Amino acid sequence: MLETAFRLLIQEGPAALTPVRIHQESGVARTTIYRHWPTPADITESILGRAIARIDLDQLTDDIDHDLAVALDTLLFRFRNRPVCSFFDAVRLHGPSEETPTMSDRYIRGLMAPVRDALERALDDGTISGDLDDLTAEVCGPLMLRHLLLEEPVDPDLEGATIATAFLAEHRTG
């Protein structure tokens, strides 16, 4: 059901997220849809939760070089293999409401979360210094700008390790 709703959201926008329309496209009973997702905002919230799933913690090692590279590779993978721009446009079109005041903001923060988590651990152990929000924006900002706002494809040869190495060379303490 969520895959159908995701497709409708991307292709037609938030107005397509009605139980009747989702039922027609997926075959899931309207009563089931109403029971689990009473409003279109609830459906979008469920899609959003899946779209910003966190990084697999088994991949992390507490080595900032490795962990930041893995986090950036996760972001690059999403940009290359998922309809990130289309989903961002759709949640932005969903617009603020009482139920979803900052959905597009939460999506962006969710995309950056693995990088932010890696940087937060590096700040906590003293490997780097600075403001967490500023550091996260410095690492992710150029990628987000080019991909989400300018809609440029991500260089297929770009690797998280390259970005991490350059960033850490500039910000590592000691």
Solvent accessible surface area in square Angstrom, and as a share of the most:
residue,aa,sasa,rsa
1,M,46,0.20
2,L,30,0.15
3,E,126,0.57
4,T,19,0.11
5,A,0,0.00
6,F,57,0.24
7,R,90,0.33
8,L,0,0.00
9,L,0,0.00
10,I,45,0.23
11,Q,117,0.52
12,E,88,0.39
13,G,7,0.07
14,P,29,0.18
15,A,93,0.72
16,A,9,0.07
17,L,0,0.00
18,T,56,0.32
19,P,17,0.10
20,V,64,0.37
21,R,68,0.25
22,I,0,0.00
23,H,67,0.30
24,Q,123,0.54
25,E,73,0.33
26,S,41,0.26
27,G,58,0.56
28,V,41,0.23
29,A,49,0.38
30,R,112,0.41
31,T,92,0.53
32,T,40,0.23
33,I,0,0.00
34,Y,111,0.42
35,R,163,0.60
36,H,106,0.47
37,W,41,0.15
38,P,82,0.52
39,T,41,0.24
40,P,57,0.36
41,A,5,0.04
42,D,50,0.26
43,I,0,0.00
44,T,0,0.00
45,E,52,0.24
46,S,34,0.22
47,I,6,0.03
48,L,1,0.01
49,G,45,0.44
50,R,137,0.50
51,A,24,0.19
52,I,34,0.17
53,A,54,0.42
54,R,142,0.52
55,I,15,0.08
56,D,76,0.39
57,L,130,0.65
58,D,131,0.68
59,Q,87,0.39
60,L,36,0.18
61,T,79,0.46
62,D,116,0.60
63,D,69,0.36
64,I,16,0.08
65,D,59,0.31
66,H,72,0.32
67,D,2,0.01
68,L,0,0.00
69,A,12,0.10
70,V,26,0.15
71,A,0,0.00
72,L,0,0.00
73,D,64,0.33
74,T,29,0.17
75,L,1,0.01
76,L,0,0.00
77,F,99,0.41
78,R,14,0.05
79,F,8,0.03
80,R,92,0.33
81,N,90,0.46
82,R,122,0.44
83,P,58,0.36
84,V,4,0.02
85,C,25,0.15
86,S,44,0.29
87,F,2,0.01
88,F,19,0.08
89,D,45,0.23
90,A,4,0.03
91,V,3,0.02
92,R,123,0.45
93,L,130,0.65
94,H,37,0.17
95,G,21,0.20
96,P,114,0.72
97,S,54,0.35
98,E,174,0.78
99,E,108,0.48
100,T,1,0.00
101,P,84,0.53
102,T,64,0.37
103,M,6,0.03
104,S,30,0.19
105,D,60,0.31
106,R,91,0.33
107,Y,6,0.02
108,I,35,0.18
109,R,133,0.48
110,G,8,0.07
111,L,1,0.00
112,M,31,0.14
113,A,9,0.07
114,P,4,0.02
115,V,0,0.00
116,R,81,0.30
117,D,33,0.17
118,A,1,0.01
119,L,0,0.00
120,E,75,0.34
121,R,75,0.27
122,A,1,0.00
123,L,41,0.21
124,D,118,0.61
125,D,97,0.50
126,G,43,0.41
127,T,29,0.17
128,I,3,0.01
129,S,70,0.45
130,G,53,0.51
131,D,76,0.39
132,L,27,0.13
133,D,75,0.39
134,D,93,0.48
135,L,8,0.04
136,T,3,0.02
137,A,54,0.42
138,E,80,0.36
139,V,7,0.04
140,C,0,0.00
141,G,28,0.27
142,P,77,0.48
143,L,19,0.09
144,M,17,0.08
145,L,85,0.42
146,R,138,0.50
147,H,18,0.08
148,L,10,0.05
149,L,113,0.56
150,L,101,0.50
151,E,110,0.49
152,E,58,0.26
153,P,122,0.77
154,V,21,0.12
155,D,75,0.39
156,P,111,0.70
157,D,121,0.63
158,L,48,0.24
159,E,102,0.46
160,G,0,0.00
161,A,47,0.36
162,T,85,0.49
163,I,34,0.18
164,A,2,0.01
165,T,88,0.51
166,A,65,0.51
167,F,14,0.06
168,L,1,0.01
169,A,87,0.67
170,E,130,0.58
171,H,37,0.17
172,R,106,0.39
173,T,58,0.34
174,G,126,1.21
